[in-house]
Amino acid sequence: MKAHLILTNALALALAACSQPASENTEEVAAAQTVSAEALGAAVANEARPERARELDEGRKPAEILAFFGLEQGDDAADVISGGGYWAEILARAVGDSGSVTALEPEQFFNEEAWTALSEREPGIALERYPFEKLAPGADRFDFAIMNLNYHDLYWESEEYSVSRQDPAAFLAGLYSVMKPGGVVGVIDHAGSEGDTRAIVEETHRIAPSVVKADFEKAGFVLEAQSDMLANPDDDYETSVFDPSVRGKTDRFVMKFVKPAG
């Protein structure tokens, strides 16, 4: 209980720091944010989450991140390239009974054992498997989506995982289509150097923030906000993110993109 109260207070401070200019509907917006803060605190504190996921919380700051992105209860949310479902599991509790969560998982990365365990804990999560090279899940479906440490994979190739050369623009066209007008896409990734993006990704699994910004804006998204809450100024961009010396401690950028409502 004490940990939950501490987390709730931290979220309140995070939300206050991210507050928008006053307007005639400020009270309504604040009320919505308060509900989200309470839901996020409970979602992260959920003791049913596996220990290996909970160990990542300190470095990932999931409650603070989702508060910054503006997740609200009732959102139809997507965890894009979900991996083991870390974010999907938190989202499932956070959006509440009036919301929904869909995990979009490439066939090449699907782990049946992990997803069987997750579905037993959170049967409400919808899993949609798709070929990595073709994200085409429909139109105007989601209010919120998150991409955590995986956008750079659109510039990655792997014979081992049967991942051929991708077209990031085609992927983002699909993502733009699937978001509702006004929908938010939160992107977190390992910061990398400027230069040959594909070569940098191949060598280090990092990507320059400027590349992500340019890609999303070209697709029609608007960069609404950025945060340095996961920054690490001591990180060496030349080191692979899988190197034990930096794993889990990389300099990560956080960007909030919005699909225009009009």
Summary of the structure (lengths in Angstrom):
residues: 262
radius of gyration: 17.7
end to end distance: 43.3
largest distance: 55.3
contacts: 815
relative contact order: 0.12
helix: 42%
strand: 20%
